[in-house]
Amino acid sequence: MAHVEKRVRPELYFVGSAVFHYLGPAFAVLLFARIEPLGVAWLRIASAGALFALWRKPWRALRDADRETRRLVLALGLVFAVMNSCFYVAIDRLPLGTVAAIEFLPVIGLAALGARTLRNAAALALAVPGVYVLTDVRLEGEPVGVAFAFANAALFALYIVLAHRISRSTSPGRIDGLAAAMLVATVAITPLGGWAAAPALLDPVALAAGVGVGLASSVIPYVLDQLAMARLSRATYSLMVSLLPATATAIGIVVLAQIPSALEALGVALVIAAVAVHREPAEPAPAERRNVEMIGP
């Protein structure tokens, strides 16, 4: 398994994650007609938590984890719970493109922190207007929705930081750590959205859609994120998040025959150019790392 994992380029894991991030809303369309936004968030997290529990049984691996890892898992679980709640409340009040644009703002900061070369700074300069063009930002008219969108954006940046740390952990392991965090999220979101999801428990269509949302929006993409983050720097991953609107446009062309306008095509081109220009910082050779460690601060 580890051998196969290393043979696949991390960028491909990210693209797979991006595709599933946009398949999930197809199931959510069914749910919004039946369940309130917080109920949709609960169904997504609870079904993902149940699937992870059946697959990984993460509590067994977490027993042997150190205190710092347990704190990391707890923090990521709380972020999952609140972030998804804010996201669904925001898209209930604002266009999805606006929420996506706001979500990208703090991620730009994470990418900027790692843009230590002119080449990577140029990549960031290409990505920002590309995402702006694709998402057509509009902030007027819904202050509550905007507030939840900004809260979701801040938590999404925090997700990247915490999930990146989980991806580098060896105990309990990146996927087991993710699975344990989703169980924490299930407990944390139940007081927030469990009551709103109650009608779905008697609705087979809503339950099936909830499992679909959990699988397509939380299980598959978050696992692929972990596989990508394990081999990409945090700054590189943050920059690649700008591919999400371009991925949505591509899915629209292939699946829905939604041909982009000239301006949207320009946005896609800018984002692709940004990712092409960016270069991952080279890891120092073992001898160089030893020399740095011997010199010390």
C-alpha positions as a printed NumPy array, in Angstrom:
array([[  0.   ,   0.   ,   0.   ],
       [  2.776,   2.44 ,   0.967],
       [  4.654,   1.534,  -2.232],
       [  1.615,   2.324,  -4.386],
       [  0.984,   5.538,  -2.444],
       [  4.487,   6.842,  -3.219],
       [  4.24 ,   5.979,  -6.916],
       [  1.273,   8.337,  -7.383],
       [  2.181,  12.024,  -7.648],
       [  0.769,  14.078,  -4.748],
       [ -0.76 ,  16.557,  -7.201],
       [ -2.99 ,  13.754,  -8.509],
       [ -4.255,  13.079,  -4.999],
       [ -5.168,  16.749,  -4.746],
       [ -7.022,  16.709,  -8.075],
       [ -8.983,  13.658,  -6.919],
       [ -9.861,  15.478,  -3.711],
       [-11.007,  18.54 ,  -5.682],
       [-13.282,  16.449,  -7.919],
       [-15.003,  14.788,  -4.963],
       [-15.405,  18.136,  -3.203],
       [-17.742,  19.063,  -6.069],
       [-19.532,  15.738,  -6.322],
       [-20.684,  16.07 ,  -2.703],
       [-22.951,  19.075,  -3.353],
       [-24.887,  16.979,  -5.893],
       [-26.155,  14.91 ,  -2.948],
       [-26.62 ,  18.012,  -0.793],
       [-29.141,  19.379,  -3.313],
       [-31.536,  16.615,  -2.246],
       [-30.933,  17.368,   1.41 ],
       [-31.513,  21.131,   1.274],
       [-35.071,  20.477,   0.084],
       [-35.73 ,  18.389,   3.21 ],
       [-33.292,  19.386,   5.969],
       [-32.05 ,  22.658,   7.451],
       [-28.388,  23.605,   6.816],
       [-27.166,  22.56 ,  10.271],
       [-28.933,  19.234,   9.814],
       [-27.098,  18.719,   6.524],
       [-23.811,  19.455,   8.305],
       [-24.655,  16.882,  10.996],
       [-25.577,  14.204,   8.428],
       [-22.352,  14.828,   6.514],
       [-20.102,  14.561,   9.568],
       [-21.998,  11.776,  11.348],
       [-22.104,   9.562,   8.248],
       [-18.395,  10.231,   7.594],
       [-17.606,   9.432,  11.225],
       [-19.529,   6.145,  10.997],
       [-17.761,   5.171,   7.756],
       [-14.349,   5.97 ,   9.239],
       [-15.196,   4.005,  12.384],
       [-16.158,   0.907,  10.38 ],
       [-13.085,   1.217,   8.164],
       [-10.283,   2.204,  10.547],
       [-11.466,   1.655,  14.153],
       [ -9.239,   4.627,  15.065],
       [ -9.719,   4.414,  18.836],
       [ -7.353,   1.431,  18.928],
       [ -4.5  ,   3.356,  17.317],
       [ -5.259,   6.494,  19.338],
       [ -4.784,   4.613,  22.619],
       [ -1.028,   4.522,  22.018],
       [ -0.738,   8.123,  20.767],
       [  1.076,  10.759,  22.82 ],
       [ -0.688,  13.687,  24.475],
       [  0.304,  16.179,  21.754],
       [ -1.185,  13.989,  19.017],
       [ -4.409,  13.59 ,  20.96 ],
       [ -4.654,  17.365,  21.314],
       [ -4.097,  17.728,  17.568],
       [ -6.856,  15.209,  16.816],
       [ -9.219,  16.971,  19.232],
       [ -8.509,  20.372,  17.651],
       [ -9.04 ,  19.045,  14.111],
       [-12.322,  17.407,  15.134],
       [-13.634,  20.66 ,  16.593],
       [-12.59 ,  22.511,  13.434],
       [-14.455,  19.973,  11.27 ],
       [-17.633,  20.432,  13.323],
       [-17.713,  24.233,  13.33 ],
       [-16.266,  24.706,   9.826],
       [-18.902,  22.523,   8.146],
       [-21.689,  24.169,  10.144],
       [-20.536,  27.637,   9.052],
       [-20.143,  26.478,   5.446],
       [-23.697,  25.198,   5.073],
       [-25.23 ,  28.212,   6.836],
       [-23.207,  30.494,   4.526],
       [-24.19 ,  28.765,   1.257],
       [-27.817,  28.852,   2.397],
       [-27.573,  32.66 ,   2.269],
       [-24.898,  33.409,  -0.338],
       [-23.959,  32.088,  -3.79 ],
       [-21.52 ,  29.193,  -3.57 ],
       [-19.015,  31.129,  -5.688],
       [-18.973,  33.991,  -3.192],
       [-18.41 ,  31.603,  -0.27 ],
       [-15.618,  29.892,  -2.209],
       [-13.94 ,  33.214,  -2.919],
       [-14.076,  34.273,   0.724],
       [-12.791,  30.835,   1.731],
       [ -9.7  ,  31.361,  -0.404],
       [ -8.666,  34.641,   1.277],
       [ -6.854,  33.24 ,   4.36 ],
       [ -5.424,  30.444,   2.221],
       [ -3.674,  33.152,   0.202],
       [ -1.962,  34.148,   3.441],
       [ -0.746,  30.597,   4.04 ],
       [  0.59 ,  30.402,   0.509],
       [  2.242,  33.821,   0.855],
       [  4.072,  32.697,   3.992],
       [  5.767,  30.01 ,   1.931],
       [  6.382,  32.087,  -1.211],
       [ 10.066,  32.602,  -0.469],
       [ 11.202,  32.896,  -4.086],
       [ 10.273,  35.319,  -6.854],
       [  8.947,  32.395,  -8.888],
       [  6.525,  31.31 ,  -6.155],
       [  5.501,  34.897,  -5.456],
       [  4.682,  35.227,  -9.179],
       [  2.607,  32.032,  -8.959],
       [  0.63 ,  33.53 ,  -6.094],
       [  0.159,  36.776,  -8.059],
       [ -1.356,  34.752, -10.927],
       [ -3.586,  32.62 ,  -8.696],
       [ -5.306,  35.449,  -6.832],
       [ -6.841,  37.271,  -9.84 ],
       [ -7.644,  33.915, -11.431],
       [ -9.74 ,  32.859,  -8.446],
       [-11.335,  36.306,  -8.265],
       [-12.424,  36.109, -11.916],
       [-13.777,  32.56 , -11.51 ],
       [-15.777,  33.203,  -8.367],
       [-17.134,  36.681,  -9.246],
       [-17.055,  37.971,  -5.68 ],
       [-20.19 ,  39.745,  -4.457],
       [-20.457,  40.699,  -0.796],
       [-23.549,  42.888,  -0.668],
       [-26.943,  42.163,   0.795],
       [-26.43 ,  39.372,   3.348],
       [-24.289,  40.354,   6.359],
       [-25.109,  37.169,   8.306],
       [-24.108,  34.988,   5.379],
       [-20.902,  36.977,   4.917],
       [-20.048,  36.605,   8.622],
       [-20.481,  32.818,   8.466],
       [-18.503,  32.704,   5.214],
       [-15.561,  34.511,   6.818],
       [-15.76 ,  32.223,   9.858],
       [-15.697,  29.228,   7.512],
       [-12.712,  30.725,   5.68 ],
       [-10.683,  31.163,   8.864],
       [-11.486,  27.616,   9.935],
       [-10.566,  26.266,   6.487],
       [ -7.102,  27.806,   6.842],
       [ -6.846,  26.258,  10.309],
       [ -7.907,  22.913,   8.809],
       [ -4.979,  23.092,   6.384],
       [ -2.531,  23.778,   9.238],
       [ -3.846,  21.   ,  11.5  ],
       [ -4.418,  18.426,   8.755],
       [ -0.92 ,  19.056,   7.418],
       [  0.493,  18.227,  10.863],
       [ -1.648,  15.093,  11.046],
       [ -0.315,  14.029,   7.637],
       [  3.252,  14.07 ,   8.999],
       [  2.466,  12.102,  12.157],
       [  3.455,   8.456,  12.556],
       [  1.32 ,   7.76 ,  15.618],
       [ -1.569,   7.055,  15.288],
       [ -0.925,   7.464,  11.547],
       [ -2.369,  10.023,   9.157],
       [ -5.578,   8.178,   8.19 ],
       [ -6.265,   6.922,  11.718],
       [ -5.708,  10.453,  13.035],
       [ -8.168,  11.803,  10.471],
       [-10.703,   9.091,  11.361],
       [-10.405,   9.867,  15.081],
       [-10.861,  13.59 ,  14.381],
       [-14.082,  12.839,  12.482],
       [-15.44 ,  10.931,  15.484],
       [-14.636,  13.958,  17.673],
       [-16.431,  16.134,  15.109],
       [-19.525,  13.902,  15.265],
       [-19.752,  14.357,  19.03 ],
       [-19.086,  18.108,  18.789],
       [-21.653,  18.852,  16.075],
       [-24.491,  16.839,  17.616],
       [-25.625,  19.65 ,  19.978],
       [-25.424,  22.114,  17.058],
       [-27.156,  20.197,  14.28 ],
       [-28.447,  16.878,  15.57 ],
       [-31.898,  18.316,  16.248],
       [-32.133,  19.707,  12.708],
       [-31.229,  16.315,  11.205],
       [-33.924,  14.442,  13.148],
       [-36.508,  14.516,  10.279],
       [-33.986,  12.735,   8.027],
       [-33.96 ,   9.687,  10.297],
       [-37.425,   8.791,   8.969],
       [-36.647,   9.739,   5.363],
       [-34.759,   7.023,   3.404],
       [-33.876,   9.432,   0.568],
       [-32.414,  11.976,   2.986],
       [-30.453,   9.282,   4.818],
       [-29.03 ,   7.923,   1.563],
       [-28.129,  11.434,   0.438],
       [-26.503,  12.09 ,   3.824],
       [-24.286,   9.027,   3.442],
       [-23.427,  10.199,  -0.07 ],
       [-22.482,  13.652,   1.187],
       [-20.362,  12.174,   3.971],
       [-18.549,   9.823,   1.594],
       [-18.046,  12.292,  -1.27 ],
       [-17.439,  15.454,   0.76 ],
       [-15.597,  14.219,   3.871],
       [-14.239,  10.668,   3.597],
       [-12.725,  10.478,   0.102],
       [-11.464,  14.079,  -0.253],
       [-10.02 ,  14.281,   3.271],
       [ -8.193,  10.964,   2.82 ],
       [ -6.803,  12.188,  -0.508],
       [ -5.832,  15.464,   1.198],
       [ -3.82 ,  13.49 ,   3.738],
       [ -2.007,  11.57 ,   1.004],
       [ -1.217,  14.846,  -0.8  ],
       [ -0.218,  16.803,   2.322],
       [  2.191,  14.072,   3.401],
       [  4.368,  14.945,   0.401],
       [  3.587,  18.628,  -0.245],
       [  4.584,  21.635,   1.818],
       [  1.779,  23.562,   3.472],
       [  2.426,  26.563,   1.188],
       [  2.254,  24.419,  -1.95 ],
       [ -0.986,  22.79 ,  -0.851],
       [ -2.458,  26.217,  -0.016],
       [ -1.614,  27.49 ,  -3.496],
       [ -3.116,  24.394,  -5.12 ],
       [ -6.43 ,  25.14 ,  -3.37 ],
       [ -6.79 ,  27.817,  -6.057],
       [ -7.414,  24.925,  -8.467],
       [-10.804,  24.247,  -6.863],
       [-12.763,  26.853,  -8.889],
       [-11.01 ,  25.692, -12.055],
       [-11.929,  22.087, -11.234],
       [-15.55 ,  23.137, -10.77 ],
       [-15.501,  24.814, -14.191],
       [-14.038,  21.679, -15.807],
       [-16.707,  19.474, -14.187],
       [-19.352,  21.886, -15.445],
       [-18.074,  21.501, -19.014],
       [-17.782,  17.69 , -18.958],
       [-20.812,  16.746, -16.858],
       [-23.272,  19.625, -17.273],
       [-22.209,  21.03 , -20.675],
       [-21.791,  24.451, -19.05 ],
       [-19.395,  26.243, -21.397],
       [-17.439,  28.982, -19.572],
       [-17.405,  32.586, -20.775],
       [-14.223,  34.18 , -22.08 ],
       [-13.661,  35.784, -18.667],
       [-14.101,  32.455, -16.88 ],
       [-11.703,  30.799, -19.322],
       [ -9.17 ,  33.546, -18.489],
       [ -9.573,  32.741, -14.795],
       [ -8.938,  29.044, -15.426],
       [ -5.847,  29.898, -17.484],
       [ -4.444,  32.143, -14.73 ],
       [ -4.929,  29.455, -12.084],
       [ -3.325,  26.749, -14.225],
       [ -0.421,  29.08 , -14.993],
       [  0.041,  29.741, -11.28 ],
       [  0.317,  26.063, -10.454],
       [  2.656,  25.522, -13.419],
       [  4.955,  28.361, -12.321],
       [  5.09 ,  27.328,  -8.668],
       [  7.917,  25.069,  -7.527],
       [  8.066,  23.021,  -4.328],
       [ 11.159,  23.947,  -2.261],
       [ 13.772,  21.203,  -2.514],
       [ 14.366,  19.121,   0.597],
       [ 17.947,  19.473,   1.874],
       [ 20.161,  16.444,   1.425],
       [ 20.765,  14.316,   4.545],
       [ 24.353,  15.573,   4.81 ],
       [ 23.177,  19.187,   4.609],
       [ 20.592,  18.591,   7.337],
       [ 23.268,  17.089,   9.572],
       [ 25.531,  20.096,   8.99 ],
       [ 22.708,  22.502,   9.887],
       [ 21.927,  20.515,  13.027],
       [ 25.626,  20.547,  14.042],
       [ 25.875,  24.314,  13.515],
       [ 22.674,  24.931,  15.45 ],
       [ 20.845,  28.236,  15.839]])
